[in-house]
Amino acid sequence: MQHLQLKRGTVSLTERLLRQEQQQLAHYLRNAMLASTTDNIDLLISEEQIGLIHQALAHQESAATAGQQALIHNLINRWQTSQRA
């Protein structure tokens, strides 16, 4: 398990994008946002879950329009950066 700290906007947008493909992960992210009152959201998340998030986002990025691709690419980078921190 990894402890990640992400901005509320990153978690919120990820949750919205995962609602269709990864409902359980989306639910976990939504609950994490509801449990926090700060702009930074603390997540305790497994490598498998992180992989599923990256996979779902990459799938959506490949099917998105140019503007959406840029947004999703930025979101993927935020998740990768938080893993290195």
PyRosetta script that sets phi, psi and omega in degrees:
from pyrosetta import init, pose_from_sequence

init()
pose = pose_from_sequence("MQHLQLKRGTVSLTERLLRQEQQQLAHYLRNAMLASTTDNIDLLISEEQIGLIHQALAHQESAATAGQQALIHNLINRWQTSQRA")
pose.set_psi(1, 142.3)
pose.set_omega(1, 177.6)
pose.set_phi(2, -115.4)
pose.set_psi(2, 146.3)
pose.set_omega(2, 173.4)
pose.set_phi(3, -100.9)
pose.set_psi(3, 117.4)
pose.set_omega(3, 178.6)
pose.set_phi(4, -117.7)
pose.set_psi(4, 148.1)
pose.set_omega(4, 174.7)
pose.set_phi(5, -124.4)
pose.set_psi(5, 116.8)
pose.set_omega(5, -177.3)
pose.set_phi(6, -125.5)
pose.set_psi(6, 155.7)
pose.set_omega(6, 176.6)
pose.set_phi(7, -69.5)
pose.set_psi(7, 149.9)
pose.set_omega(7, -179.1)
pose.set_phi(8, -55.7)
pose.set_psi(8, -40.8)
pose.set_omega(8, -180.0)
pose.set_phi(9, -62.3)
pose.set_psi(9, -39.2)
pose.set_omega(9, 178.5)
pose.set_phi(10, -64.6)
pose.set_psi(10, -45.9)
pose.set_omega(10, -179.3)
pose.set_phi(11, -66.8)
pose.set_psi(11, -41.5)
pose.set_omega(11, -178.8)
pose.set_phi(12, -63.0)
pose.set_psi(12, -47.9)
pose.set_omega(12, 179.9)
pose.set_phi(13, -65.2)
pose.set_psi(13, -40.3)
pose.set_omega(13, 177.3)
pose.set_phi(14, -61.7)
pose.set_psi(14, -43.9)
pose.set_omega(14, 179.5)
pose.set_phi(15, -59.0)
pose.set_psi(15, -44.0)
pose.set_omega(15, 180.0)
pose.set_phi(16, -63.2)
pose.set_psi(16, -40.8)
pose.set_omega(16, -178.5)
pose.set_phi(17, -72.5)
pose.set_psi(17, -24.4)
pose.set_omega(17, -178.0)
pose.set_phi(18, -90.7)
pose.set_psi(18, -8.1)
pose.set_omega(18, -174.0)
pose.set_phi(19, -53.1)
pose.set_psi(19, -39.1)
pose.set_omega(19, -177.3)
pose.set_phi(20, -82.0)
pose.set_psi(20, -45.1)
pose.set_omega(20, -173.0)
pose.set_phi(21, -87.3)
pose.set_psi(21, -36.0)
pose.set_omega(21, -174.9)
pose.set_phi(22, -133.1)
pose.set_psi(22, 73.6)
pose.set_omega(22, -173.6)
pose.set_phi(23, -62.5)
pose.set_psi(23, -39.0)
pose.set_omega(23, -179.6)
pose.set_phi(24, -66.3)
pose.set_psi(24, -41.6)
pose.set_omega(24, 177.4)
pose.set_phi(25, -66.1)
pose.set_psi(25, -41.3)
pose.set_omega(25, 177.8)
pose.set_phi(26, -60.3)
pose.set_psi(26, -41.5)
pose.set_omega(26, 178.8)
pose.set_phi(27, -63.9)
pose.set_psi(27, -42.2)
pose.set_omega(27, 178.1)
pose.set_phi(28, -61.2)
pose.set_psi(28, -44.6)
pose.set_omega(28, -179.7)
pose.set_phi(29, -65.4)
pose.set_psi(29, -39.9)
pose.set_omega(29, 178.9)
pose.set_phi(30, -63.3)
pose.set_psi(30, -43.0)
pose.set_omega(30, 178.5)
pose.set_phi(31, -64.5)
pose.set_psi(31, -37.4)
pose.set_omega(31, 177.9)
pose.set_phi(32, -63.6)
pose.set_psi(32, -39.1)
pose.set_omega(32, 177.8)
pose.set_phi(33, -67.0)
pose.set_psi(33, -40.6)
pose.set_omega(33, -179.6)
pose.set_phi(34, -67.3)
pose.set_psi(34, -28.4)
pose.set_omega(34, -178.1)
pose.set_phi(35, -81.1)
pose.set_psi(35, -12.1)
pose.set_omega(35, -176.8)
pose.set_phi(36, -112.3)
pose.set_psi(36, 143.0)
pose.set_omega(36, 177.1)
pose.set_phi(37, -108.2)
pose.set_psi(37, -0.6)
pose.set_omega(37, -178.4)
pose.set_phi(38, -100.8)
pose.set_psi(38, 172.6)
pose.set_omega(38, 178.7)
pose.set_phi(39, -75.8)
pose.set_psi(39, -21.0)
pose.set_omega(39, 177.5)
pose.set_phi(40, -98.5)
pose.set_psi(40, 130.8)
pose.set_omega(40, -179.5)
pose.set_phi(41, -107.4)
pose.set_psi(41, 125.7)
pose.set_omega(41, 176.5)
pose.set_phi(42, -90.5)
pose.set_psi(42, 129.4)
pose.set_omega(42, 179.1)
pose.set_phi(43, -124.6)
pose.set_psi(43, 137.6)
pose.set_omega(43, 169.7)
pose.set_phi(44, -110.3)
pose.set_psi(44, 110.2)
pose.set_omega(44, -167.3)
pose.set_phi(45, -139.4)
pose.set_psi(45, 142.8)
pose.set_omega(45, -177.7)
pose.set_phi(46, -82.4)
pose.set_psi(46, 162.0)
pose.set_omega(46, 176.3)
pose.set_phi(47, -60.2)
pose.set_psi(47, -37.9)
pose.set_omega(47, 179.7)
pose.set_phi(48, -62.9)
pose.set_psi(48, -43.5)
pose.set_omega(48, 179.4)
pose.set_phi(49, -65.3)
pose.set_psi(49, -40.7)
pose.set_omega(49, 177.6)
pose.set_phi(50, -62.1)
pose.set_psi(50, -41.9)
pose.set_omega(50, 177.3)
pose.set_phi(51, -61.2)
pose.set_psi(51, -40.8)
pose.set_omega(51, 178.1)
pose.set_phi(52, -64.9)
pose.set_psi(52, -38.3)
pose.set_omega(52, 177.5)
pose.set_phi(53, -63.5)
pose.set_psi(53, -49.1)
pose.set_omega(53, 179.4)
pose.set_phi(54, -60.7)
pose.set_psi(54, -41.8)
pose.set_omega(54, -179.3)
pose.set_phi(55, -63.9)
pose.set_psi(55, -46.2)
pose.set_omega(55, -179.5)
pose.set_phi(56, -64.9)
pose.set_psi(56, -41.0)
pose.set_omega(56, 179.3)
pose.set_phi(57, -67.3)
pose.set_psi(57, -40.7)
pose.set_omega(57, 178.4)
pose.set_phi(58, -63.3)
pose.set_psi(58, -39.9)
pose.set_omega(58, 177.8)
pose.set_phi(59, -62.4)
pose.set_psi(59, -44.4)
pose.set_omega(59, 179.4)
pose.set_phi(60, -68.0)
pose.set_psi(60, -35.4)
pose.set_omega(60, 179.1)
pose.set_phi(61, -63.0)
pose.set_psi(61, -40.4)
pose.set_omega(61, -178.2)
pose.set_phi(62, -68.1)
pose.set_psi(62, -25.3)
pose.set_omega(62, -178.8)
pose.set_phi(63, -98.9)
pose.set_psi(63, 1.7)
pose.set_omega(63, -173.0)
pose.set_phi(64, -91.2)
pose.set_psi(64, 164.8)
pose.set_omega(64, 172.6)
pose.set_phi(65, -74.6)
pose.set_psi(65, 171.1)
pose.set_omega(65, -175.9)
pose.set_phi(66, -56.7)
pose.set_psi(66, -46.2)
pose.set_omega(66, -179.7)
pose.set_phi(67, -65.0)
pose.set_psi(67, -41.6)
pose.set_omega(67, 178.3)
pose.set_phi(68, -67.7)
pose.set_psi(68, -35.8)
pose.set_omega(68, 178.4)
pose.set_phi(69, -60.6)
pose.set_psi(69, -42.8)
pose.set_omega(69, 179.2)
pose.set_phi(70, -62.8)
pose.set_psi(70, -42.2)
pose.set_omega(70, 179.5)
pose.set_phi(71, -63.7)
pose.set_psi(71, -46.8)
pose.set_omega(71, -178.5)
pose.set_phi(72, -68.2)
pose.set_psi(72, -37.8)
pose.set_omega(72, 177.5)
pose.set_phi(73, -60.9)
pose.set_psi(73, -43.4)
pose.set_omega(73, 177.4)
pose.set_phi(74, -61.9)
pose.set_psi(74, -40.1)
pose.set_omega(74, 178.9)
pose.set_phi(75, -63.7)
pose.set_psi(75, -44.0)
pose.set_omega(75, 177.3)
pose.set_phi(76, -59.6)
pose.set_psi(76, -42.7)
pose.set_omega(76, 179.0)
pose.set_phi(77, -62.4)
pose.set_psi(77, -38.5)
pose.set_omega(77, 178.3)
pose.set_phi(78, -62.5)
pose.set_psi(78, -41.4)
pose.set_omega(78, 178.3)
pose.set_phi(79, -65.3)
pose.set_psi(79, -42.4)
pose.set_omega(79, -179.8)
pose.set_phi(80, -65.8)
pose.set_psi(80, -40.4)
pose.set_omega(80, 178.9)
pose.set_phi(81, -64.3)
pose.set_psi(81, -39.7)
pose.set_omega(81, -179.4)
pose.set_phi(82, -66.9)
pose.set_psi(82, -28.4)
pose.set_omega(82, 178.5)
pose.set_phi(83, -71.0)
pose.set_psi(83, -29.7)
pose.set_omega(83, -179.1)
pose.set_phi(84, -81.6)
pose.set_psi(84, -20.1)
pose.set_omega(84, -175.6)
pose.set_phi(85, -73.0)
pose.dump_pdb("model.pdb")
